[in-house]
Amino acid sequence: MATPSWLLLTYKVPPDPAAKRIALWRRLKGMGAVYLQNGVCLLPKTDDHVRRLKMLENDASEMGGESVILETVALDRVQEDKVVARFKADRDEAYREFIDKCADFEAEIAKERAANHYTYAELEENDVDLKKLRGWFDKIRKLDFYGATLAAEAEDRLHACEALLDAYARQVFDAHDENQ
């Protein structure tokens, strides 16, 4: 197996305006970057990451800051495992939040069922919520470079939410057929 290489970005930007510094941080986190410390982060080396980091390098410069992008590899397997563990931990945190939102979705459907609230409006609202869950899961999965431990559980929960909404939809359709 080939030794993975990473892109190491170091940057320093002025503290003000804070909105620009925060926007830079959000873009890096949105790419799946792992921070080793303030202003120092890693990403797996891909053509897309190279391109996007170069754009961020330009942004940092326009903010009056500076940055350096380096390609690096771990000194040994122990160091490599530490880096991969950091990526997995970040994704597991995201998957954990996602699983919590799935629980909220399931509770919402249960609440509607308990209240015998079988309306098209409620079904549409829940369908929108499910689409948001799918989109969020896809974003997390795209950034799951090394197979986080909670990935399978999160996917199972998403499928359970899809099945739950399908069953609720059948109940809504049945309720409206009976009322006509």
N, CA and C atoms as an extended XYZ file, in Angstrom:
540
Properties=species:S:1:pos:R:3:atomname:S:1:resname:S:1:resid:I:1 pbc="F F F"
N         0.835       -1.177        0.000 N   MET     1
C         0.000        0.000        0.000 CA  MET     1
C         0.880        1.241        0.000 C   MET     1
N         0.554        2.192       -0.848 N   ALA     2
C         1.351        3.406       -0.968 CA  ALA     2
C         1.184        4.279        0.280 C   ALA     2
N         2.255        4.935        0.652 N   THR     3
C         2.211        5.857        1.776 CA  THR     3
C         1.414        7.083        1.365 C   THR     3
N         0.388        7.435        2.148 N   PRO     4
C        -0.398        8.607        1.771 CA  PRO     4
C         0.412        9.891        1.930 C   PRO     4
N         0.163       10.812        1.046 N   SER     5
C         0.785       12.121        1.212 CA  SER     5
C        -0.319       13.135        1.476 C   SER     5
N         0.070       14.149        2.205 N   TRP     6
C        -0.876       15.182        2.591 CA  TRP     6
C        -0.380       16.531        2.134 C   TRP     6
N        -1.323       17.427        2.076 N   LEU     7
C        -1.013       18.823        1.839 CA  LEU     7
C        -1.064       19.513        3.191 C   LEU     7
N         0.000       20.188        3.514 N   LEU     8
C         0.098       20.914        4.764 CA  LEU     8
C        -0.015       22.392        4.438 C   LEU     8
N        -0.992       23.029        5.027 N   LEU     9
C        -1.170       24.469        4.832 CA  LEU     9
C        -0.885       25.163        6.151 C   LEU     9
N         0.017       26.126        6.103 N   THR    10
C         0.214       27.008        7.246 CA  THR    10
C        -0.196       28.396        6.788 C   THR    10
N        -0.903       29.098        7.647 N   TYR    11
C        -1.313       30.444        7.278 CA  TYR    11
C        -1.410       31.325        8.511 C   TYR    11
N        -1.247       32.601        8.258 N   LYS    12
C        -1.410       33.616        9.283 CA  LYS    12
C        -2.091       34.787        8.613 C   LYS    12
N        -3.231       35.165        9.165 N   VAL    13
C        -3.983       36.294        8.618 CA  VAL    13
C        -4.261       37.278        9.746 C   VAL    13
N        -4.470       38.549        9.401 N   PRO    14
C        -4.773       39.540       10.436 CA  PRO    14
C        -6.042       39.153       11.207 C   PRO    14
N        -6.079       39.479       12.502 N   PRO    15
C        -7.253       39.113       13.302 CA  PRO    15
C        -8.525       39.871       12.890 C   PRO    15
N        -8.351       41.024       12.309 N   ASP    16
C        -9.514       41.810       11.882 CA  ASP    16
C        -9.460       42.051       10.387 C   ASP    16
N       -10.545       41.995        9.702 N   PRO    17
C       -11.872       41.700       10.227 CA  PRO    17
C       -12.029       40.194       10.499 C   PRO    17
N       -12.631       39.897       11.616 N   ALA    18
C       -12.794       38.502       12.051 CA  ALA    18
C       -13.607       37.697       11.047 C   ALA    18
N       -14.558       38.322       10.387 N   ALA    19
C       -15.432       37.602        9.452 CA  ALA    19
C       -14.614       36.935        8.339 C   ALA    19
N       -13.588       37.607        7.855 N   LYS    20
C       -12.771       37.015        6.782 CA  LYS    20
C       -11.963       35.829        7.301 C   LYS    20
N       -11.409       35.980        8.501 N   ARG    21
C       -10.620       34.891        9.092 CA  ARG    21
C       -11.511       33.677        9.358 C   ARG    21
N       -12.705       33.936        9.848 N   ILE    22
C       -13.653       32.854       10.121 CA  ILE    22
C       -14.099       32.187        8.822 C   ILE    22
N       -14.305       32.989        7.781 N   ALA    23
C       -14.701       32.430        6.480 CA  ALA    23
C       -13.608       31.506        5.941 C   ALA    23
N       -12.356       31.877        6.117 N   LEU    24
C       -11.236       31.040        5.681 CA  LEU    24
C       -11.245       29.720        6.457 C   LEU    24
N       -11.413       29.812        7.770 N   TRP    25
C       -11.470       28.615        8.606 CA  TRP    25
C       -12.623       27.712        8.174 C   TRP    25
N       -13.793       28.292        7.922 N   ARG    26
C       -14.959       27.496        7.507 CA  ARG    26
C       -14.708       26.799        6.173 C   ARG    26
N       -14.075       27.498        5.255 N   ARG    27
C       -13.795       26.869        3.951 CA  ARG    27
C       -12.865       25.674        4.118 C   ARG    27
N       -11.865       25.813        4.973 N   LEU    28
C       -10.944       24.699        5.208 CA  LEU    28
C       -11.653       23.530        5.886 C   LEU    28
N       -12.467       23.822        6.898 N   LYS    29
C       -13.222       22.755        7.562 CA  LYS    29
C       -14.208       22.121        6.579 C   LYS    29
N       -14.777       22.932        5.694 N   GLY    30
C       -15.695       22.426        4.685 CA  GLY    30
C       -15.022       21.511        3.665 C   GLY    30
N       -13.713       21.627        3.548 N   MET    31
C       -12.948       20.737        2.675 CA  MET    31
C       -12.562       19.453        3.410 C   MET    31
N       -12.749       19.442        4.737 N   GLY    32
C       -12.373       18.277        5.522 CA  GLY    32
C       -11.001       18.386        6.162 C   GLY    32
N       -10.438       19.593        6.196 N   ALA    33
C        -9.105       19.783        6.765 CA  ALA    33
C        -9.087       19.456        8.247 C   ALA    33
N        -7.970       18.891        8.685 N   VAL    34
C        -7.720       18.626       10.097 CA  VAL    34
C        -6.691       19.650       10.559 C   VAL    34
N        -7.040       20.344       11.632 N   TYR    35
C        -6.113       21.327       12.193 CA  TYR    35
C        -5.164       20.655       13.167 C   TYR    35
N        -3.866       20.863       12.955 N   LEU    36
C        -2.856       20.367       13.879 CA  LEU    36
C        -2.640       21.373       14.999 C   LEU    36
N        -2.812       22.632       14.661 N   GLN    37
C        -2.794       23.744       15.611 CA  GLN    37
C        -3.327       24.955       14.868 C   GLN    37
N        -3.447       26.081       15.538 N   ASN    38
C        -3.965       27.274       14.873 CA  ASN    38
C        -3.146       27.595       13.627 C   ASN    38
N        -3.845       27.736       12.521 N   GLY    39
C        -3.186       28.135       11.281 CA  GLY    39
C        -2.367       27.055       10.612 C   GLY    39
N        -2.495       25.808       11.066 N   VAL    40
C        -1.755       24.698       10.460 CA  VAL    40
C        -2.724       23.538       10.273 C   VAL    40
N        -2.958       23.180        9.011 N   CYS    41
C        -3.904       22.084        8.775 CA  CYS    41
C        -3.421       21.164        7.663 C   CYS    41
N        -4.043       19.983        7.632 N   LEU    42
C        -3.700       18.938        6.671 CA  LEU    42
C        -4.926       18.517        5.883 C   LEU    42
N        -4.688       18.130        4.655 N   LEU    43
C        -5.685       17.501        3.789 CA  LEU    43
C        -4.991       16.407        2.991 C   LEU    43
N        -5.712       15.345        2.646 N   PRO    44
C        -5.113       14.366        1.734 CA  PRO    44
C        -4.763       15.058        0.415 C   PRO    44
N        -3.684       14.637       -0.192 N   LYS    45
C        -3.280       15.263       -1.446 CA  LYS    45
C        -4.154       14.740       -2.588 C   LYS    45
N        -4.918       15.657       -3.153 N   THR    46
C        -5.700       15.396       -4.361 CA  THR    46
C        -5.565       16.615       -5.250 C   THR    46
N        -5.837       16.453       -6.527 N   ASP    47
C        -5.781       17.604       -7.430 CA  ASP    47
C        -6.759       18.684       -7.004 C   ASP    47
N        -7.944       18.270       -6.571 N   ASP    48
C        -8.952       19.236       -6.126 CA  ASP    48
C        -8.456       20.010       -4.911 C   ASP    48
N        -7.853       19.315       -3.942 N   HIS    49
C        -7.352       20.007       -2.757 CA  HIS    49
C        -6.207       20.952       -3.103 C   HIS    49
N        -5.339       20.556       -4.006 N   VAL    50
C        -4.254       21.447       -4.433 CA  VAL    50
C        -4.845       22.727       -5.018 C   VAL    50
N        -5.792       22.570       -5.906 N   ARG    51
C        -6.405       23.728       -6.561 CA  ARG    51
C        -7.085       24.633       -5.534 C   ARG    51
N        -7.853       24.041       -4.648 N   ARG    52
C        -8.596       24.838       -3.667 CA  ARG    52
C        -7.679       25.497       -2.646 C   ARG    52
N        -6.602       24.830       -2.258 N   LEU    53
C        -5.660       25.449       -1.325 CA  LEU    53
C        -4.928       26.613       -1.975 C   LEU    53
N        -4.632       26.492       -3.250 N   LYS    54
C        -3.989       27.611       -3.943 CA  LYS    54
C        -4.916       28.826       -3.993 C   LYS    54
N        -6.209       28.585       -4.154 N   MET    55
C        -7.166       29.693       -4.120 CA  MET    55
C        -7.208       30.304       -2.712 C   MET    55
N        -7.167       29.460       -1.680 N   LEU    56
C        -7.156       29.970       -0.313 CA  LEU    56
C        -5.864       30.728       -0.009 C   LEU    56
N        -4.764       30.263       -0.592 N   GLU    57
C        -3.492       30.963       -0.436 CA  GLU    57
C        -3.626       32.385       -0.972 C   GLU    57
N        -4.260       32.509       -2.115 N   ASN    58
C        -4.488       33.827       -2.708 CA  ASN    58
C        -5.391       34.678       -1.819 C   ASN    58
N        -6.428       34.065       -1.280 N   ASP    59
C        -7.342       34.784       -0.384 CA  ASP    59
C        -6.609       35.289        0.858 C   ASP    59
N        -5.763       34.450        1.430 N   ALA    60
C        -5.001       34.853        2.617 CA  ALA    60
C        -4.107       36.046        2.288 C   ALA    60
N        -3.506       36.017        1.129 N   SER    61
C        -2.653       37.121        0.696 CA  SER    61
C        -3.461       38.406        0.542 C   SER    61
N        -4.645       38.302       -0.049 N   GLU    62
C        -5.507       39.475       -0.224 CA  GLU    62
C        -5.974       40.037        1.115 C   GLU    62
N        -5.997       39.190        2.147 N   MET    63
C        -6.394       39.626        3.488 CA  MET    63
C        -5.219       40.275        4.224 C   MET    63
N        -4.047       40.328        3.568 N   GLY    64
C        -2.866       40.888        4.211 CA  GLY    64
C        -2.104       39.858        5.020 C   GLY    64
N        -2.398       38.596        4.750 N   GLY    65
C        -1.728       37.525        5.480 CA  GLY    65
C        -0.734       36.796        4.601 C   GLY    65
N        -0.303       35.663        5.110 N   GLU    66
C         0.643       34.847        4.358 CA  GLU    66
C         0.321       33.380        4.575 C   GLU    66
N         0.742       32.555        3.638 N   SER    67
C         0.514       31.123        3.761 CA  SER    67
C         1.552       30.360        2.954 C   SER    67
N         1.716       29.104        3.320 N   VAL    68
C         2.619       28.201        2.622 CA  VAL    68
C         1.903       26.861        2.489 C   VAL    68
N         1.994       26.265        1.304 N   ILE    69
C         1.426       24.942        1.066 CA  ILE    69
C         2.578       23.986        0.800 C   ILE    69
N         2.612       22.900        1.533 N   LEU    70
C         3.654       21.897        1.362 CA  LEU    70
C         3.024       20.527        1.172 C   LEU    70
N         3.718       19.670        0.451 N   GLU    71
C         3.323       18.265        0.381 CA  GLU    71
C         4.188       17.531        1.400 C   GLU    71
N         3.556       16.646        2.177 N   THR    72
C         4.293       15.965        3.232 CA  THR    72
C         3.816       14.524        3.379 C   THR    72
N         4.649       13.730        4.009 N   VAL    73
C         4.296       12.360        4.383 CA  VAL    73
C         4.665       12.196        5.850 C   VAL    73
N         4.090       11.195        6.479 N   ALA    74
C         4.396       10.919        7.880 CA  ALA    74
C         5.801       10.345        8.008 C   ALA    74
N         6.416       10.620        9.127 N   LEU    75
C         7.763       10.120        9.396 CA  LEU    75
C         7.780        8.598        9.463 C   LEU    75
N         6.728        8.029       10.051 N   ASP    76
C         6.632        6.580       10.164 CA  ASP    76
C         5.163        6.185       10.293 C   ASP    76
N         4.929        4.898       10.423 N   ARG    77
C         3.554        4.392       10.468 CA  ARG    77
C         2.784        4.916       11.688 C   ARG    77
N         3.472        5.072       12.795 N   VAL    78
C         2.822        5.578       14.014 CA  VAL    78
C         2.291        6.992       13.775 C   VAL    78
N         3.106        7.831       13.148 N   GLN    79
C         2.689        9.209       12.862 CA  GLN    79
C         1.551        9.224       11.834 C   GLN    79
N         1.658        8.365       10.855 N   GLU    80
C         0.606        8.258        9.838 CA  GLU    80
C        -0.718        7.858       10.488 C   GLU    80
N        -0.656        6.891       11.396 N   ASP    81
C        -1.862        6.444       12.087 CA  ASP    81
C        -2.474        7.562       12.929 C   ASP    81
N        -1.627        8.396       13.534 N   LYS    82
C        -2.126        9.530       14.313 CA  LYS    82
C        -2.913       10.498       13.426 C   LYS    82
N        -2.376       10.778       12.253 N   VAL    83
C        -3.037       11.705       11.332 CA  VAL    83
C        -4.364       11.118       10.853 C   VAL    83
N        -4.338        9.874       10.438 N   VAL    84
C        -5.563        9.223        9.959 CA  VAL    84
C        -6.602        9.191       11.078 C   VAL    84
N        -6.170        8.932       12.307 N   ALA    85
C        -7.092        8.909       13.449 CA  ALA    85
C        -7.743       10.273       13.653 C   ALA    85
N        -6.990       11.339       13.422 N   ARG    86
C        -7.570       12.688       13.546 CA  ARG    86
C        -8.656       12.913       12.499 C   ARG    86
N        -8.392       12.491       11.265 N   PHE    87
C        -9.406       12.627       10.214 CA  PHE    87
C       -10.654       11.819       10.576 C   PHE    87
N       -10.446       10.586       11.025 N   LYS    88
C       -11.579        9.734       11.392 CA  LYS    88
C       -12.369       10.332       12.556 C   LYS    88
N       -11.674       10.873       13.542 N   ALA    89
C       -12.342       11.458       14.711 CA  ALA    89
C       -13.207       12.652       14.299 C   ALA    89
N       -12.688       13.482       13.403 N   ASP    90
C       -13.477       14.618       12.925 CA  ASP    90
C       -14.735       14.154       12.205 C   ASP    90
N       -14.593       13.132       11.365 N   ARG    91
C       -15.772       12.636       10.652 CA  ARG    91
C       -16.743       11.949       11.610 C   ARG    91
N       -16.211       11.204       12.581 N   ASP    92
C       -17.097       10.552       13.555 CA  ASP    92
C       -17.900       11.590       14.332 C   ASP    92
N       -17.287       12.708       14.638 N   GLU    93
C       -18.014       13.778       15.319 CA  GLU    93
C       -19.172       14.267       14.442 C   GLU    93
N       -18.908       14.442       13.159 N   ALA    94
C       -19.963       14.863       12.233 CA  ALA    94
C       -21.041       13.792       12.101 C   ALA    94
N       -20.628       12.540       11.991 N   TYR    95
C       -21.607       11.450       11.905 CA  TYR    95
C       -22.448       11.382       13.188 C   TYR    95
N       -21.838       11.615       14.343 N   ARG    96
C       -22.561       11.579       15.616 CA  ARG    96
C       -23.661       12.641       15.624 C   ARG    96
N       -23.329       13.844       15.176 N   GLU    97
C       -24.335       14.911       15.077 CA  GLU    97
C       -25.438       14.506       14.110 C   GLU    97
N       -25.049       13.911       13.001 N   PHE    98
C       -26.016       13.459       12.004 CA  PHE    98
C       -26.963       12.418       12.608 C   PHE    98
N       -26.419       11.467       13.328 N   ILE    99
C       -27.234       10.419       13.956 CA  ILE    99
C       -28.218       11.043       14.943 C   ILE    99
N       -27.772       12.066       15.674 N   ASP   100
C       -28.672       12.772       16.590 CA  ASP   100
C       -29.831       13.421       15.822 C   ASP   100
N       -29.543       13.986       14.663 N   LYS   101
C       -30.597       14.612       13.857 CA  LYS   101
C       -31.544       13.552       13.296 C   LYS   101
N       -31.024       12.377       13.009 N   CYS   102
C       -31.899       11.277       12.578 CA  CYS   102
C       -32.864       10.915       13.704 C   CYS   102
N       -32.362       10.908       14.925 N   ALA   103
C       -33.228       10.618       16.074 CA  ALA   103
C       -34.321       11.679       16.194 C   ALA   103
N       -33.969       12.937       15.955 N   ASP   104
C       -34.961       14.015       15.978 CA  ASP   104
C       -36.019       13.798       14.903 C   ASP   104
N       -35.570       13.386       13.722 N   PHE   105
C       -36.490       13.122       12.609 CA  PHE   105
C       -37.454       11.998       12.988 C   PHE   105
N       -36.914       10.928       13.541 N   GLU   106
C       -37.737        9.785       13.955 CA  GLU   106
C       -38.745       10.202       15.023 C   GLU   106
N       -38.314       11.046       15.958 N   ALA   107
C       -39.209       11.520       17.019 CA  ALA   107
C       -40.332       12.380       16.439 C   ALA   107
N       -40.008       13.176       15.438 N   GLU   108
C       -41.024       14.017       14.793 CA  GLU   108
C       -42.090       13.164       14.123 C   GLU   108
N       -41.674       12.128       13.416 N   ILE   109
C       -42.647       11.230       12.774 CA  ILE   109
C       -43.499       10.537       13.846 C   ILE   109
N       -42.863       10.086       14.909 N   ALA   110
C       -43.598        9.426       15.998 CA  ALA   110
C       -44.623       10.376       16.617 C   ALA   110
N       -44.240       11.634       16.760 N   LYS   111
C       -45.159       12.636       17.324 CA  LYS   111
C       -46.369       12.827       16.416 C   LYS   111
N       -46.128       12.904       15.118 N   GLU   112
C       -47.239       13.077       14.166 CA  GLU   112
C       -48.169       11.861       14.187 C   GLU   112
N       -47.581       10.687       14.274 N   ARG   113
C       -48.390        9.464       14.329 CA  ARG   113
C       -49.218        9.420       15.617 C   ARG   113
N       -48.589        9.769       16.727 N   ALA   114
C       -49.298        9.749       18.014 CA  ALA   114
C       -50.482       10.708       18.012 C   ALA   114
N       -50.343       11.820       17.281 N   ALA   115
C       -51.416       12.820       17.205 CA  ALA   115
C       -52.383       12.527       16.052 C   ALA   115
N       -52.174       11.397       15.358 N   ASN   116
C       -52.980       11.070       14.167 CA  ASN   116
C       -52.994       12.236       13.174 C   ASN   116
N       -51.846       12.812       12.972 N   HIS   117
C       -51.697       13.973       12.104 CA  HIS   117
C       -51.158       13.513       10.747 C   HIS   117
N       -52.064       13.092        9.894 N   TYR   118
C       -51.677       12.524        8.596 CA  TYR   118
C       -52.091       13.477        7.478 C   TYR   118
N       -51.323       14.562        7.333 N   THR   119
C       -51.649       15.562        6.317 CA  THR   119
C       -50.547       15.618        5.263 C   THR   119
N       -50.945       16.081        4.084 N   TYR   120
C       -49.958       16.248        3.015 CA  TYR   120
C       -48.944       17.317        3.381 C   TYR   120
N       -49.398       18.354        4.059 N   ALA   121
C       -48.477       19.428        4.463 CA  ALA   121
C       -47.395       18.887        5.395 C   ALA   121
N       -47.804       18.060        6.343 N   GLU   122
C       -46.834       17.481        7.268 CA  GLU   122
C       -45.902       16.520        6.543 C   GLU   122
N       -46.448       15.750        5.626 N   LEU   123
C       -45.626       14.839        4.834 CA  LEU   123
C       -44.596       15.615        4.024 C   LEU   123
N       -45.027       16.711        3.418 N   GLU   124
C       -44.101       17.530        2.626 CA  GLU   124
C       -43.004       18.118        3.503 C   GLU   124
N       -43.369       18.586        4.678 N   GLU   125
C       -42.382       19.144        5.604 CA  GLU   125
C       -41.352       18.080        5.999 C   GLU   125
N       -41.834       16.880        6.293 N   ASN   126
C       -40.918       15.799        6.660 CA  ASN   126
C       -40.061       15.351        5.476 C   ASN   126
N       -40.614       15.417        4.279 N   ASP   127
C       -39.845       15.085        3.085 CA  ASP   127
C       -38.695       16.077        2.898 C   ASP   127
N       -38.973       17.350        3.135 N   VAL   128
C       -37.921       18.380        3.060 CA  VAL   128
C       -36.833       18.085        4.096 C   VAL   128
N       -37.263       17.724        5.312 N   ASP   129
C       -36.286       17.404        6.365 CA  ASP   129
C       -35.426       16.201        5.985 C   ASP   129
N       -36.041       15.197        5.356 N   LEU   130
C       -35.286       14.020        4.931 CA  LEU   130
C       -34.280       14.389        3.840 C   LEU   130
N       -34.691       15.246        2.926 N   LYS   131
C       -33.751       15.692        1.877 CA  LYS   131
C       -32.558       16.409        2.493 C   LYS   131
N       -32.797       17.204        3.532 N   LYS   132
C       -31.695       17.874        4.231 CA  LYS   132
C       -30.765       16.846        4.866 C   LYS   132
N       -31.351       15.807        5.481 N   LEU   133
C       -30.526       14.750        6.070 CA  LEU   133
C       -29.674       14.060        5.008 C   LEU   133
N       -30.280       13.754        3.865 N   ARG   134
C       -29.519       13.100        2.777 CA  ARG   134
C       -28.353       13.976        2.324 C   ARG   134
N       -28.640       15.273        2.131 N   GLY   135
C       -27.594       16.197        1.696 CA  GLY   135
C       -26.462       16.291        2.708 C   GLY   135
N       -26.829       16.337        3.972 N   TRP   136
C       -25.836       16.423        5.029 CA  TRP   136
C       -24.996       15.153        5.064 C   TRP   136
N       -25.632       14.001        4.963 N   PHE   137
C       -24.902       12.732        4.947 CA  PHE   137
C       -23.930       12.695        3.769 C   PHE   137
N       -24.382       13.119        2.598 N   ASP   138
C       -23.512       13.125        1.419 CA  ASP   138
C       -22.295       14.025        1.621 C   ASP   138
N       -22.492       15.168        2.271 N   LYS   139
C       -21.363       16.075        2.540 CA  LYS   139
C       -20.358       15.426        3.488 C   LYS   139
N       -20.876       14.786        4.525 N   ILE   140
C       -19.969       14.127        5.480 CA  ILE   140
C       -19.211       13.006        4.782 C   ILE   140
N       -19.940       12.192        4.032 N   ARG   141
C       -19.313       11.056        3.346 CA  ARG   141
C       -18.215       11.523        2.386 C   ARG   141
N       -18.463       12.628        1.699 N   LYS   142
C       -17.476       13.160        0.756 CA  LYS   142
C       -16.169       13.528        1.470 C   LYS   142
N       -16.273       13.924        2.731 N   LEU   143
C       -15.096       14.319        3.503 CA  LEU   143
C       -14.534       13.175        4.344 C   LEU   143
N       -15.153       12.013        4.262 N   ASP   144
C       -14.704       10.850        5.036 CA  ASP   144
C       -13.626       10.126        4.230 C   ASP   144
N       -12.435       10.680        4.271 N   PHE   145
C       -11.343       10.194        3.437 CA  PHE   145
C       -10.817        8.818        3.865 C   PHE   145
N       -11.002        8.455        5.144 N   TYR   146
C       -10.370        7.243        5.650 CA  TYR   146
C       -11.334        6.253        6.308 C   TYR   146
N       -12.619        6.403        6.095 N   GLY   147
C       -13.587        5.435        6.617 CA  GLY   147
C       -13.785        5.512        8.115 C   GLY   147
N       -14.444        6.558        8.568 N   ALA   148
C       -14.717        6.731        9.996 CA  ALA   148
C       -15.583        5.590       10.524 C   ALA   148
N       -15.448        5.321       11.803 N   THR   149
C       -16.115        4.163       12.392 CA  THR   149
C       -17.633        4.283       12.416 C   THR   149
N       -18.173        5.495       12.471 N   LEU   150
C       -19.627        5.667       12.550 CA  LEU   150
C       -20.306        5.798       11.185 C   LEU   150
N       -19.550        5.653       10.115 N   ALA   151
C       -20.114        5.823        8.768 CA  ALA   151
C       -21.252        4.840        8.504 C   ALA   151
N       -21.043        3.581        8.812 N   ALA   152
C       -22.067        2.565        8.532 CA  ALA   152
C       -23.313        2.799        9.376 C   ALA   152
N       -23.122        3.146       10.635 N   GLU   153
C       -24.277        3.422       11.506 CA  GLU   153
C       -25.064        4.619       10.986 C   GLU   153
N       -24.360        5.652       10.561 N   ALA   154
C       -25.032        6.838       10.032 CA  ALA   154
C       -25.816        6.498        8.770 C   ALA   154
N       -25.229        5.687        7.906 N   GLU   155
C       -25.928        5.293        6.678 CA  GLU   155
C       -27.158        4.448        7.012 C   GLU   155
N       -27.016        3.540        7.974 N   ASP   156
C       -28.160        2.726        8.400 CA  ASP   156
C       -29.277        3.601        8.959 C   ASP   156
N       -28.906        4.603        9.745 N   ARG   157
C       -29.922        5.505       10.312 CA  ARG   157
C       -30.621        6.303        9.220 C   ARG   157
N       -29.869        6.720        8.206 N   LEU   158
C       -30.489        7.436        7.092 CA  LEU   158
C       -31.491        6.531        6.385 C   LEU   158
N       -31.110        5.292        6.131 N   HIS   159
C       -32.029        4.349        5.479 CA  HIS   159
C       -33.259        4.097        6.347 C   HIS   159
N       -33.065        4.040        7.653 N   ALA   160
C       -34.200        3.856        8.564 CA  ALA   160
C       -35.142        5.062        8.488 C   ALA   160
N       -34.582        6.257        8.388 N   CYS   161
C       -35.414        7.463        8.255 CA  CYS   161
C       -36.178        7.443        6.934 C   CYS   161
N       -35.526        6.993        5.876 N   GLU   162
C       -36.197        6.893        4.575 CA  GLU   162
C       -37.365        5.905        4.654 C   GLU   162
N       -37.138        4.761        5.280 N   ALA   163
C       -38.197        3.754        5.412 CA  ALA   163
C       -39.332        4.279        6.283 C   ALA   163
N       -38.980        4.991        7.335 N   LEU   164
C       -39.982        5.563        8.234 CA  LEU   164
C       -40.856        6.576        7.493 C   LEU   164
N       -40.232        7.415        6.683 N   LEU   165
C       -41.007        8.398        5.926 CA  LEU   165
C       -41.880        7.711        4.881 C   LEU   165
N       -41.372        6.663        4.260 N   ASP   166
C       -42.190        5.911        3.293 CA  ASP   166
C       -43.435        5.329        3.966 C   ASP   166
N       -43.254        4.767        5.144 N   ALA   167
C       -44.389        4.190        5.876 CA  ALA   167
C       -45.372        5.286        6.291 C   ALA   167
N       -44.848        6.413        6.738 N   TYR   168
C       -45.712        7.531        7.120 CA  TYR   168
C       -46.468        8.056        5.896 C   TYR   168
N       -45.800        8.109        4.752 N   ALA   169
C       -46.447        8.569        3.517 CA  ALA   169
C       -47.618        7.656        3.156 C   ALA   169
N       -47.412        6.351        3.298 N   ARG   170
C       -48.514        5.417        3.026 CA  ARG   170
C       -49.691        5.687        3.960 C   ARG   170
N       -49.397        5.984        5.203 N   GLN   171
C       -50.466        6.294        6.159 CA  GLN   171
C       -51.193        7.588        5.776 C   GLN   171
N       -50.448        8.582        5.322 N   VAL   172
C       -51.073        9.835        4.877 CA  VAL   172
C       -51.978        9.571        3.688 C   VAL   172
N       -51.482        8.824        2.714 N   PHE   173
C       -52.281        8.536        1.514 CA  PHE   173
C       -53.511        7.721        1.887 C   PHE   173
N       -53.359        6.728        2.768 N   ASP   174
C       -54.493        5.923        3.213 CA  ASP   174
C       -55.527        6.786        3.935 C   ASP   174
N       -55.066        7.705        4.779 N   ALA   175
C       -55.981        8.573        5.530 CA  ALA   175
C       -56.804        9.442        4.585 C   ALA   175
N       -56.174        9.895        3.513 N   HIS   176
C       -56.912       10.755        2.570 CA  HIS   176
C       -57.842        9.940        1.687 C   HIS   176
N       -57.493        8.703        1.384 N   ASP   177
C       -58.390        7.842        0.609 CA  ASP   177
C       -59.641        7.532        1.409 C   ASP   177
N       -59.492        7.339        2.732 N   GLU   178
C       -60.627        7.009        3.581 CA  GLU   178
C       -61.582        8.182        3.749 C   GLU   178
N       -61.056        9.421        3.649 N   ASN   179
C       -61.872       10.599        3.885 CA  ASN   179
C       -62.621       11.060        2.644 C   ASN   179
N       -62.436       10.413        1.532 N   GLN   180
C       -63.099       10.868        0.306 CA  GLN   180
C       -64.346       10.106        0.026 C   GLN   180
